[in-house]
């Protein structure tokens, strides 16, 4: 009983850490970046996700080569223990990085918010809920691809698990290129258009994605997942480190952007695969799952239409 309880507790602590880390990294890059290149520079914060996905897949592929008994006894622990190296690097970087000019200016005027989270909810509630809505489709989509689709394809369609994991890994590798490109596009045409296009893509692709997977054709499955990951997820995910903080004023930017981002991640990423599994069981197919993804995309589309464009906006106002 102690093992799952400790795992549950550590996941909560990890989630709290992630909530602070993403916002801090985003603001560090955003508030140091040139005004006309914020989308491009902050897209490199988002690259951490596909890099982590690829590294995790590769490391677990290596330890999975151990005999089953050895993998169950100690092999699965190796990747977790190896991550201590990343912890050391991250700690070193955090001790060396300076505060941003925007925050230093707030400190010099004694204008730092004493309760930024409360102030964000009180004074920027509209922006907060817009941020939640903007992320909802993207985060649900990527968890569907990396969790639900893999399980569905292997258990219901009888497809090889390694093939599905490889398809996800190649899709993540492509995001290493597509995320900075979407950041560049956001600097040219703005942030809102990419969220609108991403939501429309998800609406149009929600049914074809499963049609292609159910073809059981390896090439079609790889292409389907790579397209889905990069346009249903990457197009919107690439600019969140830029767009979400830009929606908020400097006093509450960190707390407002982080809380909106993480609440939506918990709701969309946490519940979507569970609901999708229930829908497949109830309807006997993926039609209900596709409808669910369309509904979530419509929420994101509504949030994008309600949001203001922040391209070229001042970070000190």
C-alpha positions in Angstrom: 0.0 0.0 0.0 2.9 2.4 0.7 4.3 2.3 -2.8 1.2 3.7 -4.6 0.6 6.2 -1.8 4.2 7.5 -2.1 3.9 7.6 -5.9 0.7 9.6 -5.7 2.3 12.0 -3.3 5.4 12.4 -5.4 3.3 13.1 -8.5 1.5 15.9 -6.7 4.8 17.4 -5.7 6.1 17.0 -9.2 3.0 18.7 -10.6 3.4 21.7 -8.3 7.1 21.9 -9.4 6.1 21.8 -13.0 3.5 24.5 -12.5 6.2 26.9 -11.2 9.0 25.7 -13.6 7.1 26.3 -16.8 6.0 29.8 -15.9 9.4 30.8 -14.6 11.2 29.5 -17.7 8.7 31.2 -20.0 9.1 34.6 -18.3 12.8 34.4 -18.2 12.9 33.9 -22.0 10.0 36.2 -22.8 11.2 39.2 -20.8 14.7 39.0 -22.2 13.7 38.4 -25.8 13.5 41.1 -28.5 9.9 42.3 -28.9 9.7 41.1 -32.5 11.1 37.7 -31.8 9.3 36.6 -28.6 7.4 33.8 -30.3 10.6 32.3 -31.8 12.6 32.5 -28.6 10.0 31.2 -26.2 9.2 28.2 -28.5 12.5 26.8 -27.3 11.0 26.5 -23.8 8.3 24.3 -25.3 10.9 22.1 -27.0 11.5 20.6 -23.6 8.3 18.5 -24.0 9.3 16.6 -27.2 12.9 16.3 -26.0 11.7 14.7 -22.8 9.3 12.4 -24.7 12.0 11.2 -27.1 14.6 10.7 -24.3 12.1 8.8 -22.1 11.1 6.6 -25.0 14.8 5.8 -26.0 15.9 5.1 -22.4 13.0 2.8 -21.6 13.5 1.1 -25.0 17.1 0.3 -23.8 16.1 -1.0 -20.4 13.2 -3.0 -21.8 15.8 -5.2 -23.5 16.6 -6.7 -20.1 15.0 -10.0 -19.3 11.5 -9.6 -18.0 12.4 -10.6 -14.5 15.3 -8.2 -14.3 13.2 -5.3 -15.8 10.5 -5.9 -13.2 13.0 -6.2 -10.3 15.3 -3.2 -11.1 15.4 -2.2 -14.8 12.4 0.2 -14.7 14.2 2.2 -11.9 17.3 3.0 -14.0 15.8 5.9 -16.0 14.4 7.5 -12.9 17.7 7.3 -11.1 19.6 8.6 -14.2 17.4 11.7 -14.1 19.5 12.8 -11.1 21.9 14.2 -13.7 19.2 16.5 -15.1 18.4 17.6 -11.5 22.0 18.7 -11.0 22.1 20.6 -14.3 18.8 22.3 -13.5 19.9 23.3 -10.0 23.1 24.8 -11.4 21.3 26.8 -14.0 18.8 28.2 -11.4 21.5 29.4 -9.1 23.2 31.3 -12.0 20.2 32.9 -13.9 19.4 36.5 -13.1 16.0 38.1 -12.7 14.5 39.7 -15.7 14.6 43.5 -16.4 10.8 43.7 -16.1 10.9 42.2 -12.6 13.8 44.3 -11.5 11.9 47.4 -12.5 8.9 46.3 -10.4 11.2 45.8 -7.4 12.8 49.2 -7.8 9.3 50.8 -7.7 8.2 48.5 -4.8 5.4 47.4 -7.1 5.8 43.6 -6.7 2.4 42.0 -5.9 2.1 40.5 -2.4 -0.6 38.1 -3.5 -0.1 37.6 -7.2 -2.4 34.6 -7.6 -5.2 36.3 -5.8 -4.6 39.5 -7.8 -4.6 37.5 -11.0 -8.0 36.0 -10.2 -9.5 39.3 -9.0 -8.2 41.6 -11.7 -7.5 39.3 -14.7 -10.2 36.6 -14.4 -11.1 37.0 -18.0 -7.5 36.4 -19.2 -7.2 33.4 -16.8 -10.2 31.6 -18.2 -9.1 32.4 -21.8 -5.7 30.8 -21.0 -7.5 27.7 -19.7 -9.7 27.5 -22.8 -6.8 28.1 -25.2 -4.8 25.1 -23.8 -7.7 22.7 -23.4 -7.8 21.3 -26.9 -4.1 21.0 -27.4 -3.3 19.3 -24.1 -6.2 16.9 -24.5 -5.1 16.1 -28.0 -1.5 15.3 -27.1 -2.5 13.0 -24.2 -4.9 11.2 -26.5 -2.0 10.6 -28.9 0.6 9.6 -26.4 -1.7 7.6 -24.0 -5.2 6.7 -25.3 -4.3 6.0 -29.0 -1.4 3.8 -28.1 -3.5 1.7 -25.7 -6.5 1.6 -28.1 -4.3 0.5 -31.0 -2.5 -2.2 -29.1 -5.5 -3.6 -27.1 -8.4 -3.2 -29.5 -6.7 -3.3 -32.9 -3.9 -5.7 -32.1 -1.2 -3.5 -33.4 2.4 -3.8 -32.1 3.0 -1.6 -29.1 6.6 -0.7 -30.2 5.3 0.4 -33.6 2.9 2.8 -31.9 5.5 4.1 -29.5 7.9 4.7 -32.5 5.2 6.6 -34.3 4.8 8.9 -31.2 8.6 9.3 -30.9 9.0 10.3 -34.6 6.1 12.8 -34.2 7.9 14.3 -31.2 11.2 14.4 -33.2 9.4 16.4 -35.9 8.2 18.9 -33.2 11.8 19.8 -32.6 11.7 21.5 -35.9 8.0 22.5 -36.2 7.8 24.3 -32.8 10.4 27.0 -33.6 8.9 27.4 -37.1 5.4 28.0 -35.5 7.1 30.5 -33.2 8.5 32.3 -36.2 5.1 32.3 -37.8 3.5 33.8 -34.6 6.0 36.6 -34.8 4.9 37.4 -38.3 1.1 36.9 -38.2 0.3 37.0 -34.5 -0.7 34.5 -31.8 -4.5 34.2 -32.2 -4.4 33.0 -35.8 -2.3 29.9 -34.8 -4.8 28.9 -32.1 -7.7 29.4 -34.5 -6.0 27.3 -37.1 -5.0 24.7 -34.6 -8.6 24.4 -33.3 -10.0 24.2 -36.8 -7.5 21.5 -37.7 -8.5 19.4 -34.7 -12.2 19.7 -35.6 -11.4 18.6 -39.2 -9.0 15.8 -38.2 -10.8 14.2 -35.2 -12.5 11.5 -37.3 -9.8 10.9 -40.0 -7.2 10.3 -37.3 -8.9 7.1 -36.1 -9.8 6.1 -39.7 -6.1 6.1 -40.6 -5.1 4.2 -37.4 -7.8 1.6 -38.0 -6.4 1.0 -41.5 -3.6 -0.9 -39.7 -1.2 0.3 -42.4 2.1 1.2 -40.8 3.0 4.1 -43.1 -0.5 5.6 -42.8 -0.4 5.3 -39.0 3.1 7.1 -38.8 1.9 9.9 -41.0 -1.4 10.2 -39.2 0.2 10.6 -35.8 3.0 12.9 -37.0 0.5 15.2 -38.6 -1.8 15.1 -35.6 1.0 15.8 -33.1 2.4 18.7 -35.0 -0.7 20.5 -36.1 -3.2 19.6 -33.4 -0.7 20.0 -30.6 2.5 21.8 -31.9 0.8 24.7 -33.7 -0.8 25.9 -30.4 1.7 24.5 -27.9 4.7 26.3 -29.6 3.5 29.8 -28.7 2.0 29.2 -25.2 5.2 30.3 -23.5 4.8 33.6 -25.4 1.0 34.1 -25.6 -0.1 33.2 -22.1 2.3 35.5 -20.2 1.6 38.3 -22.7 -2.1 38.1 -21.7 -1.3 39.3 -18.2 0.3 42.4 -16.7 3.8 42.2 -15.1 2.5 42.1 -11.5 0.6 38.8 -12.0 2.1 37.5 -15.2 3.9 34.5 -13.6 1.0 33.3 -11.5 -1.7 34.1 -14.0 0.0 32.3 -16.9 1.1 29.3 -14.9 -2.1 28.7 -13.1 -4.2 28.9 -16.3 -1.7 26.7 -18.1 -1.6 24.0 -15.4 -5.3 23.9 -14.5 -6.2 23.3 -18.1 -3.4 20.7 -18.3 -4.8 18.9 -15.3 -8.4 18.9 -16.6 -7.7 18.2 -20.3 -4.6 16.0 -20.0 -5.7 14.1 -16.9 -9.3 13.3 -17.7 -9.4 13.0 -21.5 -7.9 9.5 -21.8 -10.1 8.3 -19.0 -13.2 9.7 -20.6 -12.2 8.4 -24.0 -11.7 4.9 -22.7 -15.2 5.0 -21.2 -16.7 6.3 -24.5 -15.1 3.5 -26.4 -16.5 1.0 -24.0 -20.0 2.6 -24.1 -20.3 3.2 -27.9 -18.1 0.3 -29.0 -15.9 2.5 -31.3 -14.1 5.8 -31.4 -16.9 8.0 -32.8 -17.7 9.3 -29.3 -14.0 10.1 -28.8 -13.8 12.1 -32.0 -16.9 14.1 -30.9 -15.3 14.8 -27.5 -12.2 16.2 -29.2 -14.3 18.4 -31.5 -16.2 19.8 -28.5 -12.9 20.6 -26.7 -11.6 22.2 -29.9 -14.7 24.4 -30.1 -14.0 25.6 -26.6 -10.4 26.5 -27.6 -11.7 28.2 -30.7 -14.2 30.3 -28.7 -11.3 31.2 -26.3 -9.1 32.2 -29.2 -11.9 34.4 -30.7 -12.4 36.1 -27.3 -8.7 36.6 -26.7 -6.9 39.8 -27.7 -3.9 39.7 -30.0 -0.6 40.4 -28.1 1.9 40.5 -30.9 4.1 43.6 -30.3 2.5 44.4 -27.0 4.4 46.0 -24.2 5.5 43.8 -21.3 5.7 46.6 -18.8 2.0 47.7 -18.9 
